[in-house]
Each structure stands twice: as C-alpha cells, then as structure tokens.
Amino acid sequence: MYFPGISHSKFFIVACLTRSGEIGAVFINSSINPAIFPTEELRKLHYKLKQATYSFLQYDSYADCSDIIPLQHITIEKYLLKNPRDYKGKLVQADLIMIIELLSASPKISPKNKLKWGI
C-alpha cells in the first residue's frame, strides 16, 4: 500500500485497534535507517521479522515499533476489497506479542496514546 510522503509501497502490520475502529499500525522496513533512528534506544524498538517465517518478505525485515501509525479501518477495508492480493496474512502470535511489548516501551508514544491503543 502507498502512504502519503512515501515514494514506494510499504507493508504494515495491524498491531492494535481502538473501539471507534481506528487501526494502529507499524511499518515494516528492510533495514533500520540510522539517519531516521539515530539513537540506540530507537534502534532497539525494531523487531526482526524473518523471511523464513513470512514468505511475502524477500529478506529479513524490521517492524518499526517506535511509534503507531493511525489508519482508518474503512480506508484499509476499501483498499483491500480493490486489492485483495495485497493482504499477506497474519503474524505468528509470538511476533505480535513482541511487537506490542516494544510499542509499550516506546518513549515516542505518550501514556495517553498507549491507553487509547490498549498497550
């Protein structure tokens, strides 16, 4: 899926939902960019997803758990109805649990937003 301000298609993970139907997502990146994540603290908030576990990945990649990207459920639903091949599947539960733990440890996410997202 394409996102504003990003020049290429990005995979994302639905990590959490609000009661109002807002989706909390994290992006999957091919590497951890030190220009965007200059501190060790921010780099540690990336979770490695192994290509051997997820056939849709071309190589080991990283879920950026430093922040939550809010998306509207209806927008994603409409997109997937038009582009069903873009749905890649579900994460292994252990990976999703680790992603939630990293999100809960992120200093970039306020306590109020952690409560909103249920993390």
N, C-alpha and C positions, 0 to 999 in steps of 0.2 A: 504494500500500500504506500502511496505517496503522501507526504506530510508537508505543510507549508514551511518554507525555509530550508527544506532538504532536497537536494537535487537528484536523489536516487531513491528507489523503492526501499522500504525498511520493513523488516519483520518486527513484530512486537508481541509481547506476552500480556494477556489479561491477568493481572495479579490480584485485583480486588474490585468490588462493586459497592456503590452506595445504595441506600434504599430508594433513592429517586431514579436509579437506573444509569448513573454515571459510571463509566468504566475507568479504572485506574490501571494504566499500562506501563510497561517498561520496554525500552528499545533493546534489540539485540544488535550488537556491533561485532565486527570481525576482529577488532583489537581494542585495546584501551589506549586512547589518544592522550599522551601526556600534556599536550597543549590545552586540552579541554579539562583534563583531570590532573592538575599539577601537583597535588599532594598525595602522599602515600595513603592518607585517610580516605580520600575519594577513590583512589585506585582499588583499595580493598573492598569497596562497595560494588564490585563487579563479580558476577557469578559465572564461572566457566560452564558452558554447555558443550558437551562432547558430541562431535559429529557421529561417532559410533552409535550413540543413543538416538539421535534425531536425523533421520535420512534426508530431511529437507535442507540441512546445513551442508555447505560444501566443505567446511573445515570447522575446527573447534572455534567457538564464538563466545561472546560475553554478554550477559544480561546486565544492563546498567541499572543498578538498584540504588543509585544515589538520589533519585527523585522519581515522582509519579507523574506520568503524563495523563491528564484528564481527557477522556474521549466520551462522546455521546453514544449510548447504546444504539439508538436508532440510526445514526450515521454508519456505524460498523455493520449493522444488520443489513441496511440498504446496499452497502458496498459488497458484502459477501453474497447477497442474492444475485447481483450482477456479475460477480467474480468468484464463483464457488471454488475454483481451483486454488485460490489464494489462501484458503483455510488449510493449515498444515497439520493440525492435530492438537493433542494435549501434551502437557509436560508430564514427566514422571513425577509422582507426588512428592518424593524426596527433594527433587529440584525445586518445585514450587514452594515447599516449606522453607528451604534455604533462602529463596528469593524474598519471601515475606520477612524472614528474620533480618536479612540485610536492609530491607526497606525500613524496618522498625528501628534499626541502629543508625540510620542516616541523619546527620545533623542538618541537612538541607530541608528536611520535611518537618514542619512545625508540629508540636504536640497536638494542636487543634486539628491539623490535617491528618495526623496519624489516627486520631479518634474518628474523624469523618470517614476514613478509609477502613477502619476496623483493624488497624495494625498496631 
